[in-house]
Every structure is written in structure tokens, then in C-alpha cells.
């Protein structure tokens, strides 16, 4: 069985987005990270990982409480942040390359509390006008829901602990770290339910 058969022609890609608040129309995207997968011998494994620091769009809201949680300073020049359009273009290029590599038809977003990340991703696409969004327009795979079934808990840190995945609270709420932990959790869950 290959990736195409396992996920019905879709390529799962973990996305984690750190933001300046909860309103996808008005709050800034500050970080995006993505993890892609390989599928061999019935096992899903992490293939690659990429992350981008993102400049807040002009007029974006930055909620102080959200910034305290993430620890992101949007004005820090050492972030080497890209404009939204550039970060999204890079992300979509990576996802399209992985879709082609696996012979899939399009990507499907995988995230912890996926509706949140999908909402911000779609709003950023609309705001920037980036073309050729490789993700399914409305479907996603939510690891919070999967973790509730597999491990009896929806919080990422606790779900990882129950799955035997190390989780460092000090690194949490960075897109890169959360995407990596979500990808590991997704692999654990998928690999528990093997079928032919």
C-alpha cells in the first residue's frame, strides 16, 4: 500500500500556525510550520519539516495575551520574517512538490484543532491572492479529535504524553515545535490502525 491508497489520493501535511489572536480576518499570522510524510511498509513516518516566521500584515491585530502565550515578538528583526505572500508561496510550493512525489491529487491539512489553522490559512490565501492552494477546500484531519478517540484526551501535550511522545512545555506554542509534535502524534495514531 502507498500514500495514494492509504489516504484516498490525498497527501496529509501537518500545518501549525501561530497567530496574534483568534480572529482569522483581523489577527496576524506570525509563524507557519509544515511537516510532510512518507508511507512505506504500512508505516507513516515524517519526511520533512519547514517553518517560516511571518510579518504581520498592515493593520493586523496583535493581542497581548496571545503574544505572551507564544512568546513571539513580531518586531524582533532576528525573526527574519517574510511577508505573508512569500511564506505562503514557499509553503504551497513545498506541498505541491510532495503531492507530485507521492502521486497524490491534492493535500489535506492535518492539525491539532485543525479548524483554527484551516481558517487562518484560508483567510491568508484570500488576503494575499496566492494562487493554486494545494489543500482540500474544506476537509481536514484533526489530531485533537483523533487523540480523543485513541488516547482519551484532546490537549496536545497530554495526548503526546499518553502516546509516549516527549513534550517540552517550554518549546510549545512555536509553530515549528507544535507541528513536529503533531506530526509525531499523527504517525502514532495512523500506525496503530494498520489495514490492507
C-alpha positions, 0 to 999 in steps of 0.5 A, a space after each residue: 500500500 502507498 500514500 495514494 491508497 492509504 489516504 484516498 489520493 490525498 497527501 496529509 501535511 501537518 500545518 501549525 500556525 501561530 497567530 496574534 489572536 483568534 480572529 482569522 480576518 483581523 489577527 496576524 499570522 506570525 509563524 507557519 510550520 509544515 511537516 510532510 510524510 512518507 508511507 512505506 511498509 504500512 508505516 507513516 513516518 515524517 519526511 520533512 519539516 519547514 517553518 517560516 516566521 511571518 510579518 504581520 500584515 498592515 493593520 493586523 491585530 496583535 493581542 497581548 495575551 496571545 503574544 505572551 502565550 507564544 512568546 513571539 515578538 513580531 518586531 524582533 528583526 532576528 525573526 527574519 520574517 517574510 511577508 505573508 505572500 512569500 511564506 505562503 508561496 514557499 509553503 504551497 510550493 513545498 506541498 505541491 512538490 510532495 503531492 507530485 512525489 507521492 502521486 497524490 491529487 491534492 493535500 489535506 491539512 492535518 492539525 491539532 484543532 485543525 479548524 483554527 489553522 484551516 481558517 487562518 490559512 484560508 483567510 491568508 490565501 484570500 488576503 494575499 491572492 496566492 494562487 493554486 492552494 494545494 489543500 482540500 477546500 474544506 476537509 481536514 484531519 484533526 489530531 485533537 479529535 483523533 487523540 480523543 478517540 485513541 488516547 482519551 484526551 484532546 490537549 496536545 501535550 497530554 495526548 503526546 504524553 499518553 502516546 509516549 511522545 516527549 513534550 517540552 512545555 517550554 518549546 510549545 506554542 512555536 509553530 515549528 515545535 507544535 507541528 513536529 509534535 503533531 506530526 509525531 502524534 499523527 504517525 502514532 495514531 495512523 500506525 496503530 490502525 494498520 489495514 490492507 
